[in-house]
Amino acid sequence: MFLGSVALAAGLATSLGAAAATEIRVLNWRGYGTDEKFATEAFEQQTGIKVVHDYYTSDQEMRTKMVTNPGAYDIVNINTQFVPSIQAAGLLQKIDPSKIPNFASITPALQKHPDISVAGALYAVPWAWGINAYAYNTDKIKDDLTSVNALWDPKYKGRISMRDDSIYVIGLAALATGQDINTPADMPAIKAKLLELKDQIRSFWGSEDEWLKGMAAGTYDMGAIWSGGAARAVRRYKLPVKFVIPTEGAITWVDTLTIPATSKHADAAAQYINYMLSKAFYVKWDTEVGAAMSANQAAVDALPADAFNRAVMGTPEVTSRLRFMKPISDEQRAQYLELWQEVKTEFVQ
C-alpha cells in the first residue's frame, strides 16, 4: 500500500546515528508484535538493519536473561510492573525521546506514567497496553458473558483453562471478591475464591500459543487470556472467540520497550522502537494479525472505525473500568507465588 510505505519511510527517515548497526537483537514474548515478519522485513528494507529475536516465557525469565547475557540485547519488552526494579538494578539506559519522533503522539497519561521515568529521565517507552481477563467460544457458549464471576459459574464446570501465573489469578480473584487488584487486603478470601475453581479448571496454560491451540482444538470453551491474545485468536486464527471486559473492573497492563544498559546499538534500537509506534506498523498488526492497544493514540485513530481497539477499548465506558497494575515488591511476589502453589496443591488432593 503506497500510503503505508510513505508512512513507514517517514517514520524511519531520521538517521539516529544507526548507520553503523547492521543488526539489533530484541527480547520479547514470542508472537508479540516486534517479531512479525512483515515488520522486521520492512524495517530491514528501509534501514539495512536486521532484527533478530530471542524469547522469554515469564517476566522472571526475561530478567534472568538480561542479567546473565550482558550485551546480548538492544531492546527488551518490559511490563511497567517490573521497570522500576530493573532500572534500579542498573540494567537499563536512559532514552532520549527526541530520537523517537512518535513518542510525541503517545497518550499523555502514558507519557507521564510514574513507572517509566526516574528523576526526569526516561527509561522505558510505552508501547502497548491491554487487559487481563478471559474469552470464550461463542459456538459453545451462547450466553452473553459480562462478569468475571463467569469463571466460577458451575455451568462451565470443567470447561475452563487458566493461566498458570500467580499475579494473573490473584488479580482475577481480587476482582471477583471486590478487592483492590494491587493491594488485596483479605488474602484468605482470595485463596478461598481460587480454591473454588478446582472443579472449573480443565487445564493450565503458560504461553499464548498453548491457549490458542487448546481453544482451536476445543479442549476448553473458556479461558483466561489478555485482550491482544483474544484479538489474534479472531484475526489470525479465525476462532469464534469473544473477549470479556468484566463489569467489575479491567486488570490493565502497560508494556514498554526499553534499551538495556549494555546495548551498543542504542540509536538503532530507538529507530526500531519508533517504527513499533508508527501508524504503518500498528494498523497492519491490528487488522491482519490482532494487536494490543497501541500507546500511540494517533496509531489507534488510524484504525478502521469498527476495529475493536478503536471502537471498544478506548471508549469512556471501558476506560472507566481500567484498573492499572502497579509494581509489586519481591516480598509480595513471593507471597503470591506461595499462595498459588498452595492452591494448586489442594487442587490435586
C-alpha positions, 0 to 999 in steps of 0.5 A: 500500500503506497500510503503505508510505505510513505508512512513507514519511510517517514517514520524511519527517515531520521538517521539516529546515528544507526548507520553503523548497526547492521543488526539489533537483537530484541527480547520479547514474548514470542508472537508479540508484535516486534517479531512479525515478519512483515515488520522486521522485513520492512524495517530491514528494507528501509534501514539495512538493519536486521532484527533478530529475536530471542524469547522469554516465557515469564517476566522472571525469565526475561530478567534472568536473561538480561542479567546473565547475557550482558550485551546480548540485547538492544531492546527488551519488552518490559511490563511497567510492573517490573521497570522500576526494579530493573532500572534500579538494578542498573540494567537499563539506559536512559532514552532520549525521546527526541530520537523517537519522533512518535513518542510525541503522539503517545497518550499523555497519561502514558507519557507521564506514567510514574513507572517509566521515568526516574528523576526526569529521565526516561527509561522505558517507552510505552508501547502497548497496553491491554487487559487481563481477563478471559474469552470464550467460544461463542459456538459453545457458549451462547450466553452473553458473558459480562462478569468475571464471576463467569469463571466460577459459574458451575455451568462451565464446570470443567470447561475452563483453562487458566493461566498458570501465573500467580499475579494473573489469578490473584488479580482475577480473584481480587476482582471477583471478591471486590478487592483492590487488584494491587493491594488485596487486603483479605488474602484468605478470601482470595485463596478461598475464591481460587480454591473454588475453581478446582472443579472449573479448571480443565487445564493450565496454560503458560504461553499464548500459543498453548491457549490458542491451540487448546481453544482451536482444538476445543479442549476448553470453551473458556479461558483466561487470556489478555485482550491482544491474545483474544484479538489474534485468536479472531484475526489470525486464527479465525476462532469464534472467540469473544473477549470479556471486559468484566463489569467489575473492573479491567486488570490493565497492563502497560508494556514498554520497550526499553534499551538495556544498559549494555546495548551498543546499538542504542540509536538503532534500537530507538529507530526500531522502537519508533517504527513499533509506534508508527501508524504503518506498523500498528494498523497492519498488526491490528487488522491482519494479525490482532494487536494490543492497544497501541500507546500511540493514540494517533496509531489507534485513530488510524484504525478502521472505525469498527476495529475493536481497539478503536471502537471498544477499548478506548471508549469512556465506558471501558476506560472507566473500568481500567484498573492499572497494575502497579509494581509489586515488591519481591516480598509480595511476589513471593507471597503470591507465588506461595499462595498459588502453589498452595492452591494448586496443591489442594487442587490435586488432593 
